[in-house]
Amino acid sequence: MEGLNKGVGKVEVAVKWDPSPLGRPSVDLDLLAATYLAADPHGEPGYVVHHDSRSPDGTITLSRDSKTGQGFGWDEVMVLELDRLDARYARVVVGVAIQQQNGKKAFADIGHPGLRIREGYDVLDEHDFGGAREATAATVAEFLRDEAGVWSFRPGLQGYDTDPASFARIMGAPRRP
C-alpha cells in the first residue's frame, strides 16, 4: 500500500530568547533555511531564506523577525510549505545563527533561548540549545524528500563556531557523528 504515507507537509519553526539586560547591546538570533537540489543534496544551496527574504516561490517565509528578543512568545517564526516545494529540491536544512556585531556571543550567552518545530498542533521538536551552548550558530532540523516525493523530518542540533554569512554556506554539509 504505497502512497498512503503523507509525510511532513507544512512546518513552523520558531525561536525565542530574552532581551538583553538594560544597558547592554541587543542580541539578534536569525532563522535560516537552505534548500538543496536532489542532484547535489550536500552541495551549494539552491537558495537560502533569512531575514528580509523569502523563497522565490513563496514556500518558505519568515513571518516574524526580531532583532532584540522583545516579542510576545516566539520572536522569530519561519513557515516551510514542503508539500509545495519544487520537486528539484530533496533536502532543506534549518539553522539558527547569532548576529555578532556587538562582540562574539554563543548560545550560552543568550538569555533563555528556545526552539520549537511543529506541524499544525503537533510539536516535532523543542529544546533550549543546551547541546550547542558554546556555538554561535546551529543547525536544528533537516527535511528530506524520498523517491516517492514524501518529506520526512530529521531532528538534530549541531553547533558551529562561525559568523552568519559563513554558516549559510556550510550548514548543508553532511552531519558530523
Buried (B, 14 or more C-beta within 10 A) or exposed (E): EEEEEEBBBBBBBBBBBBBBEEEEEBBBBBBBBBBBBEEEBEEEBBBBBBBEBBBEEEBBBBEBBBBBBEBEEBBBBBBBBBBEBEEEBBBBBBBBBBBBEEEEBBBEBBEEBBBBBBBEEEEBBEBBBEEBBEBBBBBBBBBBBEEEEBBEBEEEBBBBEBBBEBBBEEBBEEEEE
